[in-house]
Amino acid sequence: MQERNVVSWTCLITGHAQNGFPDEACRLFRLMIRSGLEPTRFTFGSVLRACQDSGPDRLFLGTQIHGLVSKTWHSTNTWVCNALISMYGGCRLDSTWDAQRVFDWAPAKHFITWNSIISVHSQRGDTISAFELFSGMQTHGMSGDIVLENALLSSYAKSGEMDSCECLFRKMADRRNGVSWNSMISGYIQNGLMQKAMDFVWFMIHNGPKMDGFTFATVLSACASIAALDSGMEIHAFGIRSHLETDVVVGSALVDMYGKSGRIDYASRVFESMNSRNEFSWNSMISGYARHGNGDKALKVFREMQQWGQEPDLVTFVGVLSACSHAGLVEEGSKYFESMKNHGLVPQMEHYSCMIDILGRTGKLNEMEDFIKKMPVRPNNLIWRTVLVACRRSKDGAKSGIWKQASEMLLELEPENPVNYVLISSMYAYRGRWEDVAKTRTAMRTLPVKKEAGRSWVTLHDGLHVFVAGDRSHPNTEEIYAKLHVLIQKIRDAGYVPQAEFALYDIDMETKEELLSYHSEKLAVAFVLTRSCRVPIRIMKNLRVCGDCHSAFCYISKIVGRKITLRDCNRFHHFENGKCSCGDFW
């Protein structure tokens, strides 16, 4: 084999770093050094990026690289200095002082250098230092630079500093360009401020520059995030008037938006009309069908993708395996998982999690346990959480010893994540171990981060309406609860029996049933039914729908004679005439 030169090594290292294989990038860098070749500034930049967001091992390598840089002329190179600052700032360990030291010693400070160090302090929560640096940057004659200001907008948004974003955006006045507007919209989306994102979209349409394909894709992403179908359709119409509907980026974003907003039929229609498709188009359609429980259609699109000559990537196989999981296709899932190596792909934790979910959903807990033992990588928090959910779902889950192992590992890996305590608490409740439930909930109350409250929301012509369990803050509360009481009585008469095991408290049966009645999704459907217009009932929820609400919605759809679409954090459920599209398999 011909000996590799510096360019060859650099390309290999860069490729692995950019495609999510940092350990391999670092290994190749070590081999390059041993071969006696001197790295270029591009080599240093790539391997330092691979050392970001890492634990002690890669941080140690990063400091070694820093030492090597200090001995060469590269220590004066702005590119390398920026990469060092980002490396120290991106590490999970607090290396802010090291990043600041590199910045202080940098011989020439490009605007990206300033942006990098400001971003480091912002990400660590040190907003005072970030603002002081921003002021210092302005004194160096860099104010009014649109590229720098856009970089700062992006940096503040990634750090959750949307107030700072808004302040800077106002100061930019007539210097704003398309990137500025996109950064603001993306920032609102990244920080969960979906309503603000949508308000900003309409402000941009009437006051901003003409939207390009990228802006449309960003806006449609905002609509998809909150399943704002009506807004998404308006944006679609605006795109048609702007002659952007043939843009492959816009088309792909439309497929994604409609798939996430409950209209998989519209997503399919847009997909079929596209003259050209990229990997995002195919992945969005596959994931959309998977999310709606149409496993066979998802796999059909996957086969078409290969016939068209589009090579699948890691995201494609997450969609394919999710489709198999939601449809209970165990053999197909195993076949596609094994086929990843034929495409030169190495399964990631998400793919292992999908396989565990496939086995868990079909009650194959022993096979699931064997699969975990044979994994070539150490199971992480995602794997153990999937195991715990599978055990909670299965009738034999409480008897399996693996749920206890999963509980212990989750508390070891993520001792401050409240979601883990909720899952563990539900397992104890399922087994009637109320003392352990109480201990788990007490431990959860001491956590610095609180559990995300379950929320359901509906979008009507007068805006977004959000509900939480037992919520009485809505202006129409009395009318909503009156409708809910009538609804509950009607479905009881039709055969609905409350599933008390989903009320995770050691209380009397009557109180449990009352608590179940006031779940957020039940309040949401009651609210829509108080409106005289027969608008489609589309409810979104940020958490997984519980078994009791799922059963209740089947009865409600039959009693009121209307189709109900419910999207939870995992998938869509389409209730009609007493049945759900998932076939009670979710």
ChimeraX attribute file (.defattr): number of C-alpha atoms within 10 A of each C-alpha:
attribute: neighborCount
match mode: 1-to-1
recipient: residues
	/A:1	3
	/A:2	4
	/A:3	6
	/A:4	12
	/A:5	11
	/A:6	13
	/A:7	13
	/A:8	11
	/A:9	19
	/A:10	24
	/A:11	14
	/A:12	16
	/A:13	26
	/A:14	22
	/A:15	16
	/A:16	19
	/A:17	21
	/A:18	14
	/A:19	10
	/A:20	12
	/A:21	15
	/A:22	25
	/A:23	17
	/A:24	17
	/A:25	26
	/A:26	23
	/A:27	12
	/A:28	18
	/A:29	22
	/A:30	13
	/A:31	12
	/A:32	19
	/A:33	11
	/A:34	10
	/A:35	12
	/A:36	8
	/A:37	13
	/A:38	12
	/A:39	19
	/A:40	13
	/A:41	19
	/A:42	17
	/A:43	20
	/A:44	26
	/A:45	21
	/A:46	25
	/A:47	30
	/A:48	29
	/A:49	22
	/A:50	25
	/A:51	29
	/A:52	21
	/A:53	17
	/A:54	19
	/A:55	12
	/A:56	12
	/A:57	10
	/A:58	20
	/A:59	22
	/A:60	13
	/A:61	16
	/A:62	25
	/A:63	17
	/A:64	12
	/A:65	17
	/A:66	18
	/A:67	12
	/A:68	14
	/A:69	20
	/A:70	12
	/A:71	9
	/A:72	10
	/A:73	9
	/A:74	17
	/A:75	21
	/A:76	15
	/A:77	15
	/A:78	18
	/A:79	17
	/A:80	23
	/A:81	29
	/A:82	25
	/A:83	23
	/A:84	29
	/A:85	25
	/A:86	25
	/A:87	28
	/A:88	29
	/A:89	28
	/A:90	23
	/A:91	19
	/A:92	13
	/A:93	13
	/A:94	12
	/A:95	17
	/A:96	19
	/A:97	12
	/A:98	16
	/A:99	24
	/A:100	18
	/A:101	11
	/A:102	19
	/A:103	20
	/A:104	12
	/A:105	12
	/A:106	18
	/A:107	13
	/A:108	13
	/A:109	18
	/A:110	16
	/A:111	17
	/A:112	16
	/A:113	21
	/A:114	22
	/A:115	25
	/A:116	25
	/A:117	26
	/A:118	25
	/A:119	27
	/A:120	26
	/A:121	22
	/A:122	23
	/A:123	20
	/A:124	15
	/A:125	14
	/A:126	13
	/A:127	19
	/A:128	11
	/A:129	15
	/A:130	22
	/A:131	15
	/A:132	11
	/A:133	17
	/A:134	18
	/A:135	12
	/A:136	13
	/A:137	17
	/A:138	12
	/A:139	10
	/A:140	9
	/A:141	9
	/A:142	16
	/A:143	14
	/A:144	12
	/A:145	14
	/A:146	16
	/A:147	14
	/A:148	17
	/A:149	23
	/A:150	24
	/A:151	21
	/A:152	25
	/A:153	28
	/A:154	24
	/A:155	22
	/A:156	27
	/A:157	26
	/A:158	19
	/A:159	20
	/A:160	19
	/A:161	19
	/A:162	19
	/A:163	11
	/A:164	16
	/A:165	24
	/A:166	15
	/A:167	11
	/A:168	16
	/A:169	20
	/A:170	11
	/A:171	13
	/A:172	18
	/A:173	9
	/A:174	8
	/A:175	12
	/A:176	17
	/A:177	16
	/A:178	16
	/A:179	17
	/A:180	22
	/A:181	21
	/A:182	22
	/A:183	24
	/A:184	24
	/A:185	26
	/A:186	23
	/A:187	25
	/A:188	22
	/A:189	23
	/A:190	17
	/A:191	15
	/A:192	15
	/A:193	16
	/A:194	21
	/A:195	17
	/A:196	14
	/A:197	22
	/A:198	22
	/A:199	11
	/A:200	19
	/A:201	25
	/A:202	14
	/A:203	11
	/A:204	17
	/A:205	13
	/A:206	10
	/A:207	10
	/A:208	15
	/A:209	12
	/A:210	12
	/A:211	19
	/A:212	14
	/A:213	19
	/A:214	16
	/A:215	20
	/A:216	24
	/A:217	22
	/A:218	19
	/A:219	27
	/A:220	29
	/A:221	21
	/A:222	28
	/A:223	28
	/A:224	24
	/A:225	17
	/A:226	24
	/A:227	26
	/A:228	26
	/A:229	21
	/A:230	14
	/A:231	19
	/A:232	22
	/A:233	16
	/A:234	11
	/A:235	21
	/A:236	21
	/A:237	14
	/A:238	16
	/A:239	20
	/A:240	12
	/A:241	10
	/A:242	13
	/A:243	10
	/A:244	19
	/A:245	21
	/A:246	15
	/A:247	18
	/A:248	18
	/A:249	19
	/A:250	23
	/A:251	29
	/A:252	27
	/A:253	26
	/A:254	29
	/A:255	30
	/A:256	29
	/A:257	32
	/A:258	28
	/A:259	28
	/A:260	28
	/A:261	27
	/A:262	27
	/A:263	17
	/A:264	22
	/A:265	13
	/A:266	16
	/A:267	25
	/A:268	16
	/A:269	12
	/A:270	17
	/A:271	21
	/A:272	12
	/A:273	10
	/A:274	15
	/A:275	10
	/A:276	14
	/A:277	18
	/A:278	14
	/A:279	15
	/A:280	19
	/A:281	22
	/A:282	24
	/A:283	26
	/A:284	25
	/A:285	27
	/A:286	29
	/A:287	26
	/A:288	31
	/A:289	28
	/A:290	29
	/A:291	26
	/A:292	25
	/A:293	27
	/A:294	20
	/A:295	25
	/A:296	15
	/A:297	16
	/A:298	27
	/A:299	21
	/A:300	11
	/A:301	17
	/A:302	22
	/A:303	11
	/A:304	13
	/A:305	21
	/A:306	11
	/A:307	10
	/A:308	10
	/A:309	8
	/A:310	14
	/A:311	12
	/A:312	17
	/A:313	15
	/A:314	17
	/A:315	15
	/A:316	21
	/A:317	25
	/A:318	24
	/A:319	27
	/A:320	26
	/A:321	32
	/A:322	30
	/A:323	30
	/A:324	28
	/A:325	27
	/A:326	24
	/A:327	23
	/A:328	21
	/A:329	18
	/A:330	18
	/A:331	12
	/A:332	16
	/A:333	23
	/A:334	15
	/A:335	11
	/A:336	16
	/A:337	19
	/A:338	11
	/A:339	13
	/A:340	17
	/A:341	11
	/A:342	9
	/A:343	11
	/A:344	9
	/A:345	13
	/A:346	12
	/A:347	16
	/A:348	12
	/A:349	17
	/A:350	17
	/A:351	22
	/A:352	22
	/A:353	22
	/A:354	25
	/A:355	26
	/A:356	24
	/A:357	26
	/A:358	27
	/A:359	25
	/A:360	27
	/A:361	22
	/A:362	18
	/A:363	18
	/A:364	17
	/A:365	21
	/A:366	12
	/A:367	13
	/A:368	19
	/A:369	17
	/A:370	10
	/A:371	14
	/A:372	19
	/A:373	12
	/A:374	9
	/A:375	11
	/A:376	7
	/A:377	12
	/A:378	10
	/A:379	16
	/A:380	14
	/A:381	17
	/A:382	13
	/A:383	22
	/A:384	24
	/A:385	21
	/A:386	19
	/A:387	27
	/A:388	26
	/A:389	20
	/A:390	24
	/A:391	25
	/A:392	20
	/A:393	18
	/A:394	18
	/A:395	12
	/A:396	12
	/A:397	21
	/A:398	18
	/A:399	12
	/A:400	15
	/A:401	11
	/A:402	19
	/A:403	22
	/A:404	16
	/A:405	13
	/A:406	23
	/A:407	20
	/A:408	14
	/A:409	17
	/A:410	24
	/A:411	16
	/A:412	11
	/A:413	12
	/A:414	14
	/A:415	15
	/A:416	18
	/A:417	17
	/A:418	21
	/A:419	16
	/A:420	23
	/A:421	24
	/A:422	17
	/A:423	17
	/A:424	26
	/A:425	24
	/A:426	23
	/A:427	25
	/A:428	20
	/A:429	21
	/A:430	19
	/A:431	13
	/A:432	15
	/A:433	14
	/A:434	16
	/A:435	12
	/A:436	15
	/A:437	24
	/A:438	16
	/A:439	11
	/A:440	19
	/A:441	16
	/A:442	12
	/A:443	14
	/A:444	22
	/A:445	13
	/A:446	11
	/A:447	13
	/A:448	10
	/A:449	11
	/A:450	13
	/A:451	15
	/A:452	10
	/A:453	11
	/A:454	16
	/A:455	19
	/A:456	26
	/A:457	22
	/A:458	23
	/A:459	20
	/A:460	16
	/A:461	7
	/A:462	6
	/A:463	9
	/A:464	12
	/A:465	14
	/A:466	20
	/A:467	22
	/A:468	20
	/A:469	19
	/A:470	15
	/A:471	15
	/A:472	14
	/A:473	10
	/A:474	13
	/A:475	8
	/A:476	11
	/A:477	14
	/A:478	11
	/A:479	13
	/A:480	21
	/A:481	21
	/A:482	13
	/A:483	18
	/A:484	22
	/A:485	13
	/A:486	11
	/A:487	22
	/A:488	19
	/A:489	11
	/A:490	16
	/A:491	20
	/A:492	13
	/A:493	10
	/A:494	13
	/A:495	10
	/A:496	18
	/A:497	13
	/A:498	21
	/A:499	16
	/A:500	19
	/A:501	18
	/A:502	18
	/A:503	21
	/A:504	19
	/A:505	18
	/A:506	15
	/A:507	9
	/A:508	9
	/A:509	13
	/A:510	9
	/A:511	14
	/A:512	19
	/A:513	18
	/A:514	14
	/A:515	17
	/A:516	21
	/A:517	23
	/A:518	19
	/A:519	22
	/A:520	24
	/A:521	29
	/A:522	26
	/A:523	26
	/A:524	27
	/A:525	24
	/A:526	22
	/A:527	22
	/A:528	22
	/A:529	18
	/A:530	15
	/A:531	10
	/A:532	7
	/A:533	8
	/A:534	9
	/A:535	12
	/A:536	12
	/A:537	18
	/A:538	23
	/A:539	25
	/A:540	25
	/A:541	23
	/A:542	16
	/A:543	15
	/A:544	13
	/A:545	23
	/A:546	15
	/A:547	17
	/A:548	20
	/A:549	20
	/A:550	19
	/A:551	19
	/A:552	22
	/A:553	28
	/A:554	22
	/A:555	25
	/A:556	27
	/A:557	22
	/A:558	18
	/A:559	15
	/A:560	15
	/A:561	12
	/A:562	17
	/A:563	21
	/A:564	23
	/A:565	23
	/A:566	23
	/A:567	25
	/A:568	20
	/A:569	12
	/A:570	17
	/A:571	20
	/A:572	27
	/A:573	26
	/A:574	21
	/A:575	24
	/A:576	20
	/A:577	16
	/A:578	17
	/A:579	19
	/A:580	21
	/A:581	15
	/A:582	17
	/A:583	12
	/A:584	12
	/A:585	13
	/A:586	18
